[in-house]
């Protein structure tokens, strides 16, 4: 199959190549990838700035696709189901902090920038019907990151005022939508007036351009 792998011997840091996946595990499923999404960690891997880098590993953490094969321990009803992948595994027992063995697909294990991907069956979820392939592929890593930041770490409530920084990035966009859904008063910052206007159109109460050296004072005044 075709895949994009890390190759730090090349100037680009990546290589489009042919690769054979290992034999499917008994608790795994094989997914034909319909769409794959990029995250900053993929670029950090390409630049050699991420931990535990290994050349030859397929990059990418997010994907949507169709189950085409299942291991002998997996319910065969999953075959032909449209799914998205939870790229994280081995979080551990403490829901507030990841365990030592926590990992995300795409480094140091094979990821999603390929024609097919194999994952444990407990990492897949049915694709929401209202999302197309691209939208579904972009959901898992950024969406879960934003959700945990707001609801697990931030303990957000409807009475809160929330500032989402760097609106325009994927996690920030998810964060705005999640925060608005709680009824909280949401503010954003960005270097782009166009992005600020987009956020206001979604329902944010205010936006600040962080290139303005006085933006923090303006934010404190408006949110007071």
LINPEDA-V334675 format. One record per pair of residues at least 12 apart in sequence whose C-alpha atoms are under 10 Angstrom apart, sorted by the first residue. I is the first residue (numbers start at 0). GAP is how many residues later the second one is. Records with the same first field share a line. If there is no record, write none. Layout:
BEGIN
I->GAP + GAP
END
This chain:
BEGIN
0->16 + 17 + 18 + 19 + 20 + 113 + 114 + 115
1->14 + 15 + 16 + 17 + 18 + 111 + 112 + 113 + 114
2->12 + 13 + 14 + 15 + 16 + 17 + 53 + 54 + 55 + 56 + 107 + 108 + 109 + 110 + 111 + 112 + 113 + 114
3->12 + 13 + 14 + 15 + 52 + 53 + 54 + 55 + 56 + 107 + 108 + 109 + 110 + 111
4->12 + 13 + 14 + 41 + 49 + 50 + 51 + 52 + 53 + 54 + 55 + 101 + 105 + 106 + 108 + 109
5->36 + 39 + 40 + 41 + 42 + 47 + 48 + 49 + 50 + 51 + 52 + 53 + 100 + 101
6->38 + 39 + 41 + 46 + 47 + 48 + 49 + 50 + 51
7->37 + 38 + 39 + 40 + 45 + 46 + 47 + 48
8->46
10->35 + 36
11->34 + 35
12->30 + 32 + 33 + 34 + 35 + 42
13->29 + 31 + 32 + 33 + 41 + 42 + 43 + 44 + 45
14->40 + 41 + 43
15->42 + 97 + 98
16->39 + 41 + 97
17->96
18->37 + 38 + 39 + 95 + 96
19->96
20->89 + 95 + 96 + 97
21->96
22->48 + 95
23->45 + 46 + 47 + 48 + 94 + 95 + 96
24->45 + 46 + 47 + 48 + 49 + 93 + 94 + 95 + 96
25->44 + 45 + 46 + 47 + 48 + 94 + 95
26->43 + 44 + 45 + 46 + 47 + 48 + 92 + 93 + 94 + 95
27->41 + 42 + 43 + 44 + 45 + 46 + 90 + 91 + 92 + 93 + 94 + 95 + 96
28->38 + 39 + 40 + 41 + 42 + 43 + 44 + 45 + 46 + 47 + 49 + 50 + 88 + 89 + 90 + 91 + 92 + 93 + 94 + 95
29->35 + 36 + 37 + 38 + 39 + 40 + 41 + 49 + 86 + 87 + 88 + 89 + 90 + 91
30->32 + 33 + 34 + 35 + 36 + 37 + 38 + 39 + 48 + 49 + 50 + 51 + 52 + 53 + 54 + 81 + 84 + 85 + 86 + 87 + 88 + 93
31->31 + 32 + 33 + 34 + 35 + 36 + 37 + 48 + 50 + 51 + 80 + 82 + 83 + 84 + 85 + 86
32->29 + 30 + 31 + 32 + 33 + 34 + 50 + 51 + 79 + 80 + 81 + 82 + 83 + 84 + 100 + 104
33->29 + 30 + 31 + 32 + 48 + 49 + 80 + 81 + 82 + 99 + 100 + 102 + 103
34->27 + 28 + 29 + 30 + 49 + 77 + 78 + 79 + 80 + 97 + 98 + 99 + 100 + 101 + 102 + 103
35->24 + 25 + 26 + 27 + 28 + 29 + 75 + 76 + 77 + 78 + 79 + 97 + 98 + 99 + 100 + 101 + 102
36->23 + 24 + 25 + 26 + 27 + 75 + 76 + 97 + 98 + 99 + 100 + 101 + 102 + 103 + 104
37->21 + 22 + 23 + 24 + 25 + 74 + 75 + 99 + 100 + 103 + 104 + 132
38->21 + 22 + 23 + 99 + 102 + 103 + 130 + 131 + 132
39->20 + 129 + 130
40->18 + 19 + 20 + 65 + 66
41->17 + 18 + 19 + 64 + 65 + 69 + 71
42->16 + 17
44->14 + 15 + 61 + 62
45->13
49->57 + 58
50->56 + 57
51->55 + 56 + 57
52->53 + 54 + 55 + 56
53->53 + 54 + 55
54->52 + 53
55->52 + 53 + 54
56->48 + 49 + 50 + 51 + 52 + 53 + 54
57->47 + 48 + 49 + 50 + 51 + 52 + 53 + 54 + 55 + 56 + 59
58->46 + 47 + 48 + 49 + 50 + 51 + 52 + 53 + 54 + 55
59->27 + 44 + 45 + 46 + 47 + 50 + 51 + 52 + 53 + 54
60->24 + 25 + 26 + 27 + 43 + 44 + 45 + 46 + 48 + 49 + 50 + 51 + 52 + 76 + 77 + 79 + 80
61->22 + 23 + 24 + 25 + 26 + 42 + 43 + 44 + 49 + 50 + 51 + 74 + 75 + 76 + 77 + 78 + 79 + 80
62->20 + 21 + 22 + 23 + 24 + 48 + 49 + 50 + 51 + 53 + 54 + 70 + 71 + 72 + 73 + 74 + 75 + 76 + 77 + 78
63->18 + 19 + 20 + 21 + 48 + 60 + 61 + 62 + 63 + 68 + 69 + 70 + 71 + 72 + 73 + 74 + 75 + 76
64->15 + 16 + 17 + 18 + 19 + 20 + 50 + 51 + 52 + 61 + 62 + 68 + 69 + 71 + 72
65->12 + 13 + 14 + 15 + 16 + 17 + 18 + 50 + 60 + 61
66->12 + 13 + 14 + 15 + 16 + 17 + 49 + 50 + 51 + 57
67->12 + 13 + 14 + 48
68->49
69->48 + 49 + 50 + 51
70->49 + 50
72->48
73->46 + 47 + 48
74->46
77->43 + 46 + 47 + 48
80->44 + 45 + 46
81->42 + 43 + 44 + 45 + 46 + 47 + 51
82->40 + 41 + 42 + 43 + 44 + 45 + 50 + 53 + 54
83->39 + 40 + 41 + 42 + 43 + 44 + 49 + 52 + 53 + 54 + 55 + 56
84->20 + 27 + 32 + 34 + 35 + 36 + 37 + 38 + 39 + 40 + 41 + 42 + 51 + 52 + 54 + 55 + 56
85->18 + 19 + 33 + 34 + 36 + 37 + 38 + 39 + 53 + 54 + 55 + 58
86->16 + 17 + 18 + 19 + 24 + 25 + 32 + 36 + 37 + 53 + 54
87->14 + 15 + 16 + 17 + 35 + 52 + 53 + 56
88->12 + 13 + 14 + 15 + 16 + 31 + 33 + 34
89->12 + 13 + 14
90->12 + 13
94->53 + 57
95->52 + 56 + 57
96->56
103->37
104->14 + 36
111->25
137->32
138->31 + 32 + 35
140->29 + 30
141->27 + 28 + 29 + 30 + 31 + 32 + 33
142->27 + 28 + 29 + 30 + 31 + 32 + 35
143->27 + 30 + 31
144->25 + 26 + 27 + 29 + 30
145->24 + 25 + 26 + 27 + 28 + 29 + 30 + 31 + 32 + 33
146->24 + 27 + 28 + 30 + 31 + 32
147->27
148->22 + 26
149->12 + 25 + 26 + 28 + 29
150->27 + 28
155->22 + 23 + 26 + 27 + 28
156->22 + 25 + 26 + 27 + 28
157->21 + 22 + 23 + 24 + 25 + 26 + 27
158->23 + 24 + 25 + 26
159->19 + 22 + 23 + 24 + 25 + 26
160->18 + 22 + 23 + 24 + 25 + 26 + 44 + 62 + 63
161->13 + 14 + 17 + 18 + 22 + 23 + 24 + 25 + 26 + 42 + 43 + 61
162->12 + 13 + 16 + 22 + 23 + 24 + 25 + 26 + 41 + 43 + 44 + 45 + 56 + 60
163->12 + 15 + 22 + 23 + 24 + 25 + 26 + 40 + 43
164->22 + 23 + 24 + 25 + 42 + 43 + 45
165->22 + 23 + 24 + 25 + 26 + 29 + 30 + 43 + 44
166->20 + 21 + 22 + 23 + 24 + 25 + 28 + 29 + 31 + 32 + 40
167->20 + 21 + 22 + 23 + 24 + 26 + 27 + 28 + 30 + 31
168->21 + 26
171->16 + 17
172->15 + 26 + 29
175->12 + 23 + 26 + 27 + 28
176->22 + 25 + 26 + 27
178->25
179->22 + 23 + 24 + 25
183->20 + 21
184->18 + 19 + 20 + 21 + 38
185->13 + 14 + 17 + 18 + 19 + 20 + 21 + 37
186->12 + 13 + 16 + 17 + 18 + 19 + 20 + 21 + 32 + 35 + 36
187->12 + 16 + 17 + 18 + 19 + 20 + 21 + 22 + 31
188->17 + 18 + 19 + 20 + 21 + 22 + 26 + 27 + 30
189->17 + 18 + 19 + 20 + 21
190->17 + 18 + 19 + 20 + 21
191->16 + 17 + 18 + 19
192->14 + 15 + 16
194->12 + 14
195->12 + 13
204->17 + 18
205->13 + 16 + 17
206->12 + 15
END
